[in-house]
Amino acid sequence: MIFSATSILSSAWLVLHARDVVLVLRQVLPIDPGEGKRLASFRLVCAMMTLFGFSVSAETLILLRASLGS
């Protein structure tokens, strides 16, 4: 339940700060961030992306272990 809440909240935060996410990923993805000011720092965006990734990975691991009966 904690991992689900964490993934939902972090994904909502990432969607609300989509321009900042694009600014972090602009070296990798050819996306134009558009006009506007930065709302969150580079470190905070990276922390939220990491939190989202870890929580989704943990949920997937829990579901796989439950489905395999371990």
mmCIF file of the N, C-alpha and C atoms, coordinates in Angstrom:
data_MODEL
# 
_entry.id   MODEL 
# 
loop_
_atom_site.group_PDB 
_atom_site.id 
_atom_site.type_symbol 
_atom_site.label_atom_id 
_atom_site.label_alt_id 
_atom_site.label_comp_id 
_atom_site.label_asym_id 
_atom_site.label_entity_id 
_atom_site.label_seq_id 
_atom_site.pdbx_PDB_ins_code 
_atom_site.Cartn_x 
_atom_site.Cartn_y 
_atom_site.Cartn_z 
_atom_site.occupancy 
_atom_site.B_iso_or_equiv 
_atom_site.pdbx_formal_charge 
_atom_site.auth_seq_id 
_atom_site.auth_comp_id 
_atom_site.auth_asym_id 
_atom_site.auth_atom_id 
_atom_site.pdbx_PDB_model_num 
ATOM 1   N N  . MET A 1 1  ? 0.821  -1.183  0.000   1.00 0.00 ? 1  MET A N  1 
ATOM 2   C CA . MET A 1 1  ? 0.000  0.000   0.000   1.00 0.00 ? 1  MET A CA 1 
ATOM 3   C C  . MET A 1 1  ? 0.875  1.261   0.000   1.00 0.00 ? 1  MET A C  1 
ATOM 4   N N  . ILE A 1 2  ? 1.970  1.220   0.733   1.00 0.00 ? 2  ILE A N  1 
ATOM 5   C CA . ILE A 1 2  ? 2.858  2.376   0.786   1.00 0.00 ? 2  ILE A CA 1 
ATOM 6   C C  . ILE A 1 2  ? 3.500  2.635   -0.571  1.00 0.00 ? 2  ILE A C  1 
ATOM 7   N N  . PHE A 1 3  ? 3.922  1.561   -1.248  1.00 0.00 ? 3  PHE A N  1 
ATOM 8   C CA . PHE A 1 3  ? 4.545  1.721   -2.560  1.00 0.00 ? 3  PHE A CA 1 
ATOM 9   C C  . PHE A 1 3  ? 3.547  2.259   -3.581  1.00 0.00 ? 3  PHE A C  1 
ATOM 10  N N  . SER A 1 4  ? 2.306  1.825   -3.498  1.00 0.00 ? 4  SER A N  1 
ATOM 11  C CA . SER A 1 4  ? 1.276  2.330   -4.414  1.00 0.00 ? 4  SER A CA 1 
ATOM 12  C C  . SER A 1 4  ? 1.033  3.816   -4.196  1.00 0.00 ? 4  SER A C  1 
ATOM 13  N N  . ALA A 1 5  ? 0.916  4.217   -2.954  1.00 0.00 ? 5  ALA A N  1 
ATOM 14  C CA . ALA A 1 5  ? 0.706  5.632   -2.651  1.00 0.00 ? 5  ALA A CA 1 
ATOM 15  C C  . ALA A 1 5  ? 1.902  6.466   -3.085  1.00 0.00 ? 5  ALA A C  1 
ATOM 16  N N  . THR A 1 6  ? 3.096  5.936   -2.865  1.00 0.00 ? 6  THR A N  1 
ATOM 17  C CA . THR A 1 6  ? 4.305  6.660   -3.260  1.00 0.00 ? 6  THR A CA 1 
ATOM 18  C C  . THR A 1 6  ? 4.376  6.822   -4.775  1.00 0.00 ? 6  THR A C  1 
ATOM 19  N N  . SER A 1 7  ? 4.070  5.768   -5.502  1.00 0.00 ? 7  SER A N  1 
ATOM 20  C CA . SER A 1 7  ? 4.136  5.874   -6.961  1.00 0.00 ? 7  SER A CA 1 
ATOM 21  C C  . SER A 1 7  ? 3.070  6.820   -7.508  1.00 0.00 ? 7  SER A C  1 
ATOM 22  N N  . ILE A 1 8  ? 1.879  6.796   -6.932  1.00 0.00 ? 8  ILE A N  1 
ATOM 23  C CA . ILE A 1 8  ? 0.816  7.685   -7.394  1.00 0.00 ? 8  ILE A CA 1 
ATOM 24  C C  . ILE A 1 8  ? 1.156  9.142   -7.096  1.00 0.00 ? 8  ILE A C  1 
ATOM 25  N N  . LEU A 1 9  ? 1.620  9.412   -5.894  1.00 0.00 ? 9  LEU A N  1 
ATOM 26  C CA . LEU A 1 9  ? 1.952  10.790  -5.524  1.00 0.00 ? 9  LEU A CA 1 
ATOM 27  C C  . LEU A 1 9  ? 3.144  11.318  -6.310  1.00 0.00 ? 9  LEU A C  1 
ATOM 28  N N  . SER A 1 10 ? 4.173  10.492  -6.485  1.00 0.00 ? 10 SER A N  1 
ATOM 29  C CA . SER A 1 10 ? 5.342  10.963  -7.231  1.00 0.00 ? 10 SER A CA 1 
ATOM 30  C C  . SER A 1 10 ? 5.016  11.146  -8.714  1.00 0.00 ? 10 SER A C  1 
ATOM 31  N N  . SER A 1 11 ? 4.179  10.275  -9.281  1.00 0.00 ? 11 SER A N  1 
ATOM 32  C CA . SER A 1 11 ? 3.803  10.465  -10.680 1.00 0.00 ? 11 SER A CA 1 
ATOM 33  C C  . SER A 1 11 ? 2.947  11.716  -10.849 1.00 0.00 ? 11 SER A C  1 
ATOM 34  N N  . ALA A 1 12 ? 2.078  11.995  -9.906  1.00 0.00 ? 12 ALA A N  1 
ATOM 35  C CA . ALA A 1 12 ? 1.278  13.228  -9.972  1.00 0.00 ? 12 ALA A CA 1 
ATOM 36  C C  . ALA A 1 12 ? 2.180  14.454  -9.884  1.00 0.00 ? 12 ALA A C  1 
ATOM 37  N N  . TRP A 1 13 ? 3.180  14.404  -9.012  1.00 0.00 ? 13 TRP A N  1 
ATOM 38  C CA . TRP A 1 13 ? 4.127  15.516  -8.901  1.00 0.00 ? 13 TRP A CA 1 
ATOM 39  C C  . TRP A 1 13 ? 4.890  15.696  -10.205 1.00 0.00 ? 13 TRP A C  1 
ATOM 40  N N  . LEU A 1 14 ? 5.319  14.597  -10.810 1.00 0.00 ? 14 LEU A N  1 
ATOM 41  C CA . LEU A 1 14 ? 6.065  14.675  -12.076 1.00 0.00 ? 14 LEU A CA 1 
ATOM 42  C C  . LEU A 1 14 ? 5.195  15.245  -13.192 1.00 0.00 ? 14 LEU A C  1 
ATOM 43  N N  . VAL A 1 15 ? 3.923  14.897  -13.220 1.00 0.00 ? 15 VAL A N  1 
ATOM 44  C CA . VAL A 1 15 ? 3.026  15.442  -14.234 1.00 0.00 ? 15 VAL A CA 1 
ATOM 45  C C  . VAL A 1 15 ? 2.827  16.937  -14.011 1.00 0.00 ? 15 VAL A C  1 
ATOM 46  N N  . LEU A 1 16 ? 2.686  17.355  -12.770 1.00 0.00 ? 16 LEU A N  1 
ATOM 47  C CA . LEU A 1 16 ? 2.510  18.779  -12.480 1.00 0.00 ? 16 LEU A CA 1 
ATOM 48  C C  . LEU A 1 16 ? 3.760  19.590  -12.800 1.00 0.00 ? 16 LEU A C  1 
ATOM 49  N N  . HIS A 1 17 ? 4.921  18.950  -12.762 1.00 0.00 ? 17 HIS A N  1 
ATOM 50  C CA . HIS A 1 17 ? 6.191  19.615  -13.065 1.00 0.00 ? 17 HIS A CA 1 
ATOM 51  C C  . HIS A 1 17 ? 6.791  19.065  -14.360 1.00 0.00 ? 17 HIS A C  1 
ATOM 52  N N  . ALA A 1 18 ? 5.947  18.855  -15.352 1.00 0.00 ? 18 ALA A N  1 
ATOM 53  C CA . ALA A 1 18 ? 6.389  18.233  -16.608 1.00 0.00 ? 18 ALA A CA 1 
ATOM 54  C C  . ALA A 1 18 ? 7.455  19.061  -17.318 1.00 0.00 ? 18 ALA A C  1 
ATOM 55  N N  . ARG A 1 19 ? 7.360  20.373  -17.261 1.00 0.00 ? 19 ARG A N  1 
ATOM 56  C CA . ARG A 1 19 ? 8.366  21.207  -17.911 1.00 0.00 ? 19 ARG A CA 1 
ATOM 57  C C  . ARG A 1 19 ? 9.731  21.011  -17.265 1.00 0.00 ? 19 ARG A C  1 
ATOM 58  N N  . ASP A 1 20 ? 9.776  20.900  -15.959 1.00 0.00 ? 20 ASP A N  1 
ATOM 59  C CA . ASP A 1 20 ? 11.043 20.670  -15.267 1.00 0.00 ? 20 ASP A CA 1 
ATOM 60  C C  . ASP A 1 20 ? 11.621 19.296  -15.604 1.00 0.00 ? 20 ASP A C  1 
ATOM 61  N N  . VAL A 1 21 ? 10.746 18.309  -15.763 1.00 0.00 ? 21 VAL A N  1 
ATOM 62  C CA . VAL A 1 21 ? 11.203 16.973  -16.162 1.00 0.00 ? 21 VAL A CA 1 
ATOM 63  C C  . VAL A 1 21 ? 11.817 17.026  -17.557 1.00 0.00 ? 21 VAL A C  1 
ATOM 64  N N  . VAL A 1 22 ? 11.190 17.764  -18.462 1.00 0.00 ? 22 VAL A N  1 
ATOM 65  C CA . VAL A 1 22 ? 11.728 17.906  -19.815 1.00 0.00 ? 22 VAL A CA 1 
ATOM 66  C C  . VAL A 1 22 ? 13.072 18.618  -19.777 1.00 0.00 ? 22 VAL A C  1 
ATOM 67  N N  . LEU A 1 23 ? 13.223 19.620  -18.919 1.00 0.00 ? 23 LEU A N  1 
ATOM 68  C CA . LEU A 1 23 ? 14.499 20.313  -18.807 1.00 0.00 ? 23 LEU A CA 1 
ATOM 69  C C  . LEU A 1 23 ? 15.600 19.383  -18.317 1.00 0.00 ? 23 LEU A C  1 
ATOM 70  N N  . VAL A 1 24 ? 15.266 18.459  -17.443 1.00 0.00 ? 24 VAL A N  1 
ATOM 71  C CA . VAL A 1 24 ? 16.257 17.490  -16.963 1.00 0.00 ? 24 VAL A CA 1 
ATOM 72  C C  . VAL A 1 24 ? 16.609 16.499  -18.064 1.00 0.00 ? 24 VAL A C  1 
ATOM 73  N N  . LEU A 1 25 ? 15.615 16.076  -18.833 1.00 0.00 ? 25 LEU A N  1 
ATOM 74  C CA . LEU A 1 25 ? 15.820 15.045  -19.851 1.00 0.00 ? 25 LEU A CA 1 
ATOM 75  C C  . LEU A 1 25 ? 16.114 15.588  -21.242 1.00 0.00 ? 25 LEU A C  1 
ATOM 76  N N  . ARG A 1 26 ? 16.331 16.879  -21.398 1.00 0.00 ? 26 ARG A N  1 
ATOM 77  C CA . ARG A 1 26 ? 16.494 17.449  -22.740 1.00 0.00 ? 26 ARG A CA 1 
ATOM 78  C C  . ARG A 1 26 ? 17.762 16.976  -23.438 1.00 0.00 ? 26 ARG A C  1 
ATOM 79  N N  . GLN A 1 27 ? 18.759 16.505  -22.697 1.00 0.00 ? 27 GLN A N  1 
ATOM 80  C CA . GLN A 1 27 ? 19.967 15.963  -23.320 1.00 0.00 ? 27 GLN A CA 1 
ATOM 81  C C  . GLN A 1 27 ? 19.703 14.601  -23.940 1.00 0.00 ? 27 GLN A C  1 
ATOM 82  N N  . VAL A 1 28 ? 18.696 13.890  -23.441 1.00 0.00 ? 28 VAL A N  1 
ATOM 83  C CA . VAL A 1 28 ? 18.387 12.540  -23.901 1.00 0.00 ? 28 VAL A CA 1 
ATOM 84  C C  . VAL A 1 28 ? 17.260 12.542  -24.926 1.00 0.00 ? 28 VAL A C  1 
ATOM 85  N N  . LEU A 1 29 ? 16.225 13.318  -24.662 1.00 0.00 ? 29 LEU A N  1 
ATOM 86  C CA . LEU A 1 29 ? 15.043 13.350  -25.530 1.00 0.00 ? 29 LEU A CA 1 
ATOM 87  C C  . LEU A 1 29 ? 14.956 14.670  -26.291 1.00 0.00 ? 29 LEU A C  1 
ATOM 88  N N  . PRO A 1 30 ? 14.641 14.630  -27.579 1.00 0.00 ? 30 PRO A N  1 
ATOM 89  C CA . PRO A 1 30 ? 14.537 15.875  -28.351 1.00 0.00 ? 30 PRO A CA 1 
ATOM 90  C C  . PRO A 1 30 ? 13.165 16.544  -28.183 1.00 0.00 ? 30 PRO A C  1 
ATOM 91  N N  . ILE A 1 31 ? 12.901 17.040  -26.983 1.00 0.00 ? 31 ILE A N  1 
ATOM 92  C CA . ILE A 1 31 ? 11.618 17.675  -26.677 1.00 0.00 ? 31 ILE A CA 1 
ATOM 93  C C  . ILE A 1 31 ? 11.879 19.132  -26.304 1.00 0.00 ? 31 ILE A C  1 
ATOM 94  N N  . ASP A 1 32 ? 11.059 20.030  -26.833 1.00 0.00 ? 32 ASP A N  1 
ATOM 95  C CA . ASP A 1 32 ? 11.172 21.446  -26.508 1.00 0.00 ? 32 ASP A CA 1 
ATOM 96  C C  . ASP A 1 32 ? 10.405 21.721  -25.215 1.00 0.00 ? 32 ASP A C  1 
ATOM 97  N N  . PRO A 1 33 ? 11.063 22.276  -24.184 1.00 0.00 ? 33 PRO A N  1 
ATOM 98  C CA . PRO A 1 33 ? 10.368 22.505  -22.916 1.00 0.00 ? 33 PRO A CA 1 
ATOM 99  C C  . PRO A 1 33 ? 9.359  23.639  -22.951 1.00 0.00 ? 33 PRO A C  1 
ATOM 100 N N  . GLY A 1 34 ? 9.434  24.498  -23.938 1.00 0.00 ? 34 GLY A N  1 
ATOM 101 C CA . GLY A 1 34 ? 8.487  25.604  -24.016 1.00 0.00 ? 34 GLY A CA 1 
ATOM 102 C C  . GLY A 1 34 ? 8.901  26.765  -23.135 1.00 0.00 ? 34 GLY A C  1 
ATOM 103 N N  . GLU A 1 35 ? 8.029  27.742  -23.060 1.00 0.00 ? 35 GLU A N  1 
ATOM 104 C CA . GLU A 1 35 ? 8.307  28.957  -22.292 1.00 0.00 ? 35 GLU A CA 1 
ATOM 105 C C  . GLU A 1 35 ? 7.852  28.794  -20.848 1.00 0.00 ? 35 GLU A C  1 
ATOM 106 N N  . GLY A 1 36 ? 8.457  29.546  -19.991 1.00 0.00 ? 36 GLY A N  1 
ATOM 107 C CA . GLY A 1 36 ? 8.069  29.528  -18.586 1.00 0.00 ? 36 GLY A CA 1 
ATOM 108 C C  . GLY A 1 36 ? 9.281  29.437  -17.691 1.00 0.00 ? 36 GLY A C  1 
ATOM 109 N N  . LYS A 1 37 ? 9.038  29.574  -16.402 1.00 0.00 ? 37 LYS A N  1 
ATOM 110 C CA . LYS A 1 37 ? 10.151 29.511  -15.460 1.00 0.00 ? 37 LYS A CA 1 
ATOM 111 C C  . LYS A 1 37 ? 10.224 28.132  -14.822 1.00 0.00 ? 37 LYS A C  1 
ATOM 112 N N  . ARG A 1 38 ? 11.381 27.830  -14.303 1.00 0.00 ? 38 ARG A N  1 
ATOM 113 C CA . ARG A 1 38 ? 11.608 26.562  -13.623 1.00 0.00 ? 38 ARG A CA 1 
ATOM 114 C C  . ARG A 1 38 ? 10.923 26.608  -12.260 1.00 0.00 ? 38 ARG A C  1 
ATOM 115 N N  . LEU A 1 39 ? 10.158 25.548  -11.950 1.00 0.00 ? 39 LEU A N  1 
ATOM 116 C CA . LEU A 1 39 ? 9.432  25.499  -10.679 1.00 0.00 ? 39 LEU A CA 1 
ATOM 117 C C  . LEU A 1 39 ? 10.156 24.666  -9.629  1.00 0.00 ? 39 LEU A C  1 
ATOM 118 N N  . ALA A 1 40 ? 10.937 23.669  -10.081 1.00 0.00 ? 40 ALA A N  1 
ATOM 119 C CA . ALA A 1 40 ? 11.622 22.780  -9.156  1.00 0.00 ? 40 ALA A CA 1 
ATOM 120 C C  . ALA A 1 40 ? 13.092 22.668  -9.559  1.00 0.00 ? 40 ALA A C  1 
ATOM 121 N N  . SER A 1 41 ? 13.927 22.358  -8.581  1.00 0.00 ? 41 SER A N  1 
ATOM 122 C CA . SER A 1 41 ? 15.353 22.243  -8.859  1.00 0.00 ? 41 SER A CA 1 
ATOM 123 C C  . SER A 1 41 ? 15.672 20.918  -9.559  1.00 0.00 ? 41 SER A C  1 
ATOM 124 N N  . PHE A 1 42 ? 16.848 20.871  -10.143 1.00 0.00 ? 42 PHE A N  1 
ATOM 125 C CA . PHE A 1 42 ? 17.322 19.668  -10.814 1.00 0.00 ? 42 PHE A CA 1 
ATOM 126 C C  . PHE A 1 42 ? 17.363 18.486  -9.845  1.00 0.00 ? 42 PHE A C  1 
ATOM 127 N N  . ARG A 1 43 ? 17.866 18.708  -8.648  1.00 0.00 ? 43 ARG A N  1 
ATOM 128 C CA . ARG A 1 43 ? 17.973 17.632  -7.649  1.00 0.00 ? 43 ARG A CA 1 
ATOM 129 C C  . ARG A 1 43 ? 16.609 17.115  -7.215  1.00 0.00 ? 43 ARG A C  1 
ATOM 130 N N  . LEU A 1 44 ? 15.644 18.004  -7.066  1.00 0.00 ? 44 LEU A N  1 
ATOM 131 C CA . LEU A 1 44 ? 14.312 17.584  -6.645  1.00 0.00 ? 44 LEU A CA 1 
ATOM 132 C C  . LEU A 1 44 ? 13.622 16.767  -7.733  1.00 0.00 ? 44 LEU A C  1 
ATOM 133 N N  . VAL A 1 45 ? 13.787 17.181  -8.992  1.00 0.00 ? 45 VAL A N  1 
ATOM 134 C CA . VAL A 1 45 ? 13.194 16.421  -10.096 1.00 0.00 ? 45 VAL A CA 1 
ATOM 135 C C  . VAL A 1 45 ? 13.826 15.036  -10.175 1.00 0.00 ? 45 VAL A C  1 
ATOM 136 N N  . CYS A 1 46 ? 15.148 14.965  -10.055 1.00 0.00 ? 46 CYS A N  1 
ATOM 137 C CA . CYS A 1 46 ? 15.832 13.664  -10.083 1.00 0.00 ? 46 CYS A CA 1 
ATOM 138 C C  . CYS A 1 46 ? 15.409 12.791  -8.901  1.00 0.00 ? 46 CYS A C  1 
ATOM 139 N N  . ALA A 1 47 ? 15.227 13.395  -7.742  1.00 0.00 ? 47 ALA A N  1 
ATOM 140 C CA . ALA A 1 47 ? 14.795 12.634  -6.562  1.00 0.00 ? 47 ALA A CA 1 
ATOM 141 C C  . ALA A 1 47 ? 13.389 12.067  -6.769  1.00 0.00 ? 47 ALA A C  1 
ATOM 142 N N  . MET A 1 48 ? 12.490 12.850  -7.344  1.00 0.00 ? 48 MET A N  1 
ATOM 143 C CA . MET A 1 48 ? 11.131 12.362  -7.572  1.00 0.00 ? 48 MET A CA 1 
ATOM 144 C C  . MET A 1 48 ? 11.096 11.288  -8.647  1.00 0.00 ? 48 MET A C  1 
ATOM 145 N N  . MET A 1 49 ? 11.925 11.423  -9.682  1.00 0.00 ? 49 MET A N  1 
ATOM 146 C CA . MET A 1 49 ? 12.003 10.386  -10.702 1.00 0.00 ? 49 MET A CA 1 
ATOM 147 C C  . MET A 1 49 ? 12.550 9.089   -10.111 1.00 0.00 ? 49 MET A C  1 
ATOM 148 N N  . THR A 1 50 ? 13.544 9.194   -9.242  1.00 0.00 ? 50 THR A N  1 
ATOM 149 C CA . THR A 1 50 ? 14.109 8.016   -8.580  1.00 0.00 ? 50 THR A CA 1 
ATOM 150 C C  . THR A 1 50 ? 13.090 7.382   -7.646  1.00 0.00 ? 50 THR A C  1 
ATOM 151 N N  . LEU A 1 51 ? 12.390 8.192   -6.884  1.00 0.00 ? 51 LEU A N  1 
ATOM 152 C CA . LEU A 1 51 ? 11.355 7.684   -5.983  1.00 0.00 ? 51 LEU A CA 1 
ATOM 153 C C  . LEU A 1 51 ? 10.266 6.952   -6.753  1.00 0.00 ? 51 LEU A C  1 
ATOM 154 N N  . PHE A 1 52 ? 9.845  7.522   -7.884  1.00 0.00 ? 52 PHE A N  1 
ATOM 155 C CA . PHE A 1 52 ? 8.843  6.871   -8.720  1.00 0.00 ? 52 PHE A CA 1 
ATOM 156 C C  . PHE A 1 52 ? 9.367  5.541   -9.251  1.00 0.00 ? 52 PHE A C  1 
ATOM 157 N N  . GLY A 1 53 ? 10.583 5.531   -9.741  1.00 0.00 ? 53 GLY A N  1 
ATOM 158 C CA . GLY A 1 53 ? 11.158 4.299   -10.285 1.00 0.00 ? 53 GLY A CA 1 
ATOM 159 C C  . GLY A 1 53 ? 11.286 3.202   -9.247  1.00 0.00 ? 53 GLY A C  1 
ATOM 160 N N  . PHE A 1 54 ? 11.766 3.548   -8.064  1.00 0.00 ? 54 PHE A N  1 
ATOM 161 C CA . PHE A 1 54 ? 11.909 2.548   -7.008  1.00 0.00 ? 54 PHE A CA 1 
ATOM 162 C C  . PHE A 1 54 ? 10.557 2.016   -6.533  1.00 0.00 ? 54 PHE A C  1 
ATOM 163 N N  . SER A 1 55 ? 9.576  2.884   -6.420  1.00 0.00 ? 55 SER A N  1 
ATOM 164 C CA . SER A 1 55 ? 8.272  2.424   -5.938  1.00 0.00 ? 55 SER A CA 1 
ATOM 165 C C  . SER A 1 55 ? 7.581  1.535   -6.968  1.00 0.00 ? 55 SER A C  1 
ATOM 166 N N  . VAL A 1 56 ? 7.697  1.864   -8.246  1.00 0.00 ? 56 VAL A N  1 
ATOM 167 C CA . VAL A 1 56 ? 7.104  1.015   -9.279  1.00 0.00 ? 56 VAL A CA 1 
ATOM 168 C C  . VAL A 1 56 ? 7.838  -0.326  -9.343  1.00 0.00 ? 56 VAL A C  1 
ATOM 169 N N  . SER A 1 57 ? 9.154  -0.293  -9.200  1.00 0.00 ? 57 SER A N  1 
ATOM 170 C CA . SER A 1 57 ? 9.924  -1.544  -9.193  1.00 0.00 ? 57 SER A CA 1 
ATOM 171 C C  . SER A 1 57 ? 9.541  -2.423  -8.005  1.00 0.00 ? 57 SER A C  1 
ATOM 172 N N  . ALA A 1 58 ? 9.357  -1.820  -6.852  1.00 0.00 ? 58 ALA A N  1 
ATOM 173 C CA . ALA A 1 58 ? 8.968  -2.590  -5.668  1.00 0.00 ? 58 ALA A CA 1 
ATOM 174 C C  . ALA A 1 58 ? 7.572  -3.183  -5.833  1.00 0.00 ? 58 ALA A C  1 
ATOM 175 N N  . GLU A 1 59 ? 6.652  -2.417  -6.407  1.00 0.00 ? 59 GLU A N  1 
ATOM 176 C CA . GLU A 1 59 ? 5.314  -2.952  -6.659  1.00 0.00 ? 59 GLU A CA 1 
ATOM 177 C C  . GLU A 1 59 ? 5.359  -4.130  -7.625  1.00 0.00 ? 59 GLU A C  1 
ATOM 178 N N  . THR A 1 60 ? 6.168  -3.998  -8.669  1.00 0.00 ? 60 THR A N  1 
ATOM 179 C CA . THR A 1 60 ? 6.294  -5.079  -9.642  1.00 0.00 ? 60 THR A CA 1 
ATOM 180 C C  . THR A 1 60 ? 6.879  -6.325  -9.003  1.00 0.00 ? 60 THR A C  1 
ATOM 181 N N  . LEU A 1 61 ? 7.892  -6.158  -8.177  1.00 0.00 ? 61 LEU A N  1 
ATOM 182 C CA . LEU A 1 61 ? 8.502  -7.291  -7.491  1.00 0.00 ? 61 LEU A CA 1 
ATOM 183 C C  . LEU A 1 61 ? 7.499  -7.977  -6.564  1.00 0.00 ? 61 LEU A C  1 
ATOM 184 N N  . ILE A 1 62 ? 6.723  -7.204  -5.848  1.00 0.00 ? 62 ILE A N  1 
ATOM 185 C CA . ILE A 1 62 ? 5.717  -7.776  -4.949  1.00 0.00 ? 62 ILE A CA 1 
ATOM 186 C C  . ILE A 1 62 ? 4.670  -8.551  -5.740  1.00 0.00 ? 62 ILE A C  1 
ATOM 187 N N  . LEU A 1 63 ? 4.219  -7.992  -6.852  1.00 0.00 ? 63 LEU A N  1 
ATOM 188 C CA . LEU A 1 63 ? 3.224  -8.686  -7.673  1.00 0.00 ? 63 LEU A CA 1 
ATOM 189 C C  . LEU A 1 63 ? 3.789  -9.969  -8.280  1.00 0.00 ? 63 LEU A C  1 
ATOM 190 N N  . LEU A 1 64 ? 5.019  -9.928  -8.741  1.00 0.00 ? 64 LEU A N  1 
ATOM 191 C CA . LEU A 1 64 ? 5.636  -11.142 -9.290  1.00 0.00 ? 64 LEU A CA 1 
ATOM 192 C C  . LEU A 1 64 ? 5.810  -12.235 -8.246  1.00 0.00 ? 64 LEU A C  1 
ATOM 193 N N  . ARG A 1 65 ? 6.253  -11.840 -7.065  1.00 0.00 ? 65 ARG A N  1 
ATOM 194 C CA . ARG A 1 65 ? 6.432  -12.833 -5.997  1.00 0.00 ? 65 ARG A CA 1 
ATOM 195 C C  . ARG A 1 65 ? 5.094  -13.426 -5.570  1.00 0.00 ? 65 ARG A C  1 
ATOM 196 N N  . ALA A 1 66 ? 4.053  -12.583 -5.553  1.00 0.00 ? 66 ALA A N  1 
ATOM 197 C CA . ALA A 1 66 ? 2.728  -13.083 -5.166  1.00 0.00 ? 66 ALA A CA 1 
ATOM 198 C C  . ALA A 1 66 ? 2.171  -14.007 -6.242  1.00 0.00 ? 66 ALA A C  1 
ATOM 199 N N  . SER A 1 67 ? 2.397  -13.691 -7.491  1.00 0.00 ? 67 SER A N  1 
ATOM 200 C CA . SER A 1 67 ? 1.853  -14.527 -8.554  1.00 0.00 ? 67 SER A CA 1 
ATOM 201 C C  . SER A 1 67 ? 2.595  -15.855 -8.692  1.00 0.00 ? 67 SER A C  1 
ATOM 202 N N  . LEU A 1 68 ? 3.870  -15.881 -8.319  1.00 0.00 ? 68 LEU A N  1 
ATOM 203 C CA . LEU A 1 68 ? 4.647  -17.117 -8.377  1.00 0.00 ? 68 LEU A CA 1 
ATOM 204 C C  . LEU A 1 68 ? 4.485  -17.971 -7.115  1.00 0.00 ? 68 LEU A C  1 
ATOM 205 N N  . GLY A 1 69 ? 3.849  -17.423 -6.110  1.00 0.00 ? 69 GLY A N  1 
ATOM 206 C CA . GLY A 1 69 ? 3.581  -18.172 -4.900  1.00 0.00 ? 69 GLY A CA 1 
ATOM 207 C C  . GLY A 1 69 ? 4.766  -18.280 -3.955  1.00 0.00 ? 69 GLY A C  1 
ATOM 208 N N  . SER A 1 70 ? 5.726  -17.372 -4.065  1.00 0.00 ? 70 SER A N  1 
ATOM 209 C CA . SER A 1 70 ? 6.910  -17.429 -3.193  1.00 0.00 ? 70 SER A CA 1 
ATOM 210 C C  . SER A 1 70 ? 6.675  -16.661 -1.917  1.00 0.00 ? 70 SER A C  1 
# 
